[in-house]
């Protein structure tokens, strides 16, 4: 069963940024997804990298930023998802997060705005990173 969730109202501003949150820990995913919605972002959720790829390939969905955990169950982890995005959705920004210290070096090569957010992360840090990425993308 899919856990894809969106928060789009009939009068939603079309310039709203869309974030795909990819996290297999349900409570972490729900907290950050709800926080992003409260901050005015459109949010899609996925429990795995494989589900994220399905969402990203959907013609009805346009994602600006993917916020993904590195360590997830399934055949693809967050690094694999970031590589897939680079190859297939080059305009989509990626933010990776992990509690594992060893993940930082790999993430630095896959993320435009710096290595990664270390868990636990303050929700405001996610917003700051998204704003940094979208501002950089607009300048490019």
C-alpha positions in Angstrom: 0.0 0.0 0.0 1.3 3.4 -0.9 1.9 6.1 1.7 2.0 8.9 -0.9 0.5 12.0 0.7 0.0 15.5 -0.6 -1.2 18.7 0.8 -2.5 20.8 -2.0 -5.6 23.0 -1.6 -7.8 24.3 -4.4 -6.4 27.8 -4.0 -2.7 26.7 -3.6 -0.1 29.0 -5.0 1.3 27.4 -8.1 4.8 28.8 -7.2 4.8 26.7 -4.1 7.9 24.6 -3.7 7.3 20.8 -3.7 9.3 18.5 -1.4 9.5 14.8 -1.5 10.3 13.3 2.0 11.8 9.8 1.8 12.0 8.2 5.2 11.2 4.7 6.4 10.7 5.7 10.0 7.1 6.7 10.1 7.2 9.1 13.0 10.3 10.9 11.7 8.6 11.2 8.2 5.3 12.4 9.6 6.9 15.1 11.8 9.1 16.6 9.1 6.4 16.3 6.4 3.9 18.1 8.7 6.4 20.8 9.6 7.2 21.4 5.9 3.4 21.7 5.2 3.0 24.2 8.0 5.8 26.2 6.4 3.9 26.4 3.2 5.5 23.6 1.1 3.7 21.0 -0.9 4.8 17.6 0.4 4.8 14.1 -1.0 6.0 11.2 1.2 7.6 7.9 0.4 8.7 5.1 2.7 11.5 3.9 0.4 13.8 5.0 -2.4 11.9 2.7 -4.8 8.6 4.4 -3.9 10.3 7.8 -4.3 11.4 6.8 -7.9 7.8 5.9 -8.7 6.6 9.4 -7.4 9.4 11.2 -9.3 8.5 9.4 -12.5 4.8 10.3 -12.2 3.9 12.9 -14.9 1.4 14.4 -12.5 4.1 15.3 -9.9 6.8 17.9 -10.1 9.3 17.8 -7.2 11.8 20.6 -6.5 13.6 19.0 -3.6 14.0 15.5 -2.3 14.8 15.2 1.4 15.9 11.6 2.0 17.3 9.4 4.7 20.4 7.5 3.7 19.8 4.3 5.5 16.5 2.7 4.4 15.2 -0.8 3.8 14.8 -2.0 0.3 17.2 -2.5 -2.6 18.1 1.2 -2.9 19.4 3.4 -0.1 19.4 7.2 -0.1 22.8 7.3 -1.9 21.3 5.2 -4.7 18.3 7.5 -4.8 20.5 10.6 -5.1 22.5 8.9 -7.9 19.2 8.0 -9.7 18.0 11.6 -9.3 21.2 13.0 -10.7 21.0 10.7 -13.8 17.2 11.0 -14.4 16.0 14.3 -12.8 19.0 16.6 -12.9 17.0 19.8 -12.0 15.8 18.2 -8.7 17.8 19.2 -5.6 18.7 16.5 -3.0 19.2 16.8 0.7 20.4 13.6 2.5 20.1 12.9 6.2 21.7 10.2 8.3 22.6 9.3 11.9 25.7 7.5 10.6 28.9 9.6 10.7 30.4 7.6 7.7 27.7 8.9 5.4 29.0 12.4 5.3 31.8 11.9 2.8 29.6 10.1 0.2 26.8 12.6 0.7 29.2 15.5 0.0 29.6 14.2 -3.6 25.9 13.8 -4.2 24.3 16.9 -2.6 24.6 20.4 -4.0 24.2 22.3 -0.7 26.8 20.4 1.4 27.2 17.0 2.8 24.2 16.1 4.8 22.0 16.9 7.8 23.0 14.8 10.7 20.2 13.2 12.7 18.7 14.3 14.9 18.2 17.6 13.0 16.2 20.6 14.0 13.3 21.1 11.6 14.3 24.7 10.9 17.7 23.4 9.5 15.7 21.5 6.9 13.9 24.6 5.9 17.1 26.6 5.8 18.7 24.0 3.5 15.7 23.9 1.2 15.8 27.7 0.9 19.5 27.6 0.2 19.1 25.0 -2.6 16.2 26.8 -4.2 17.9 30.2 -4.1 21.0 28.6 -5.7 18.9 26.9 -8.4 17.2 30.2 -9.3 20.5 31.9 -9.7 21.8 29.2 -12.0 
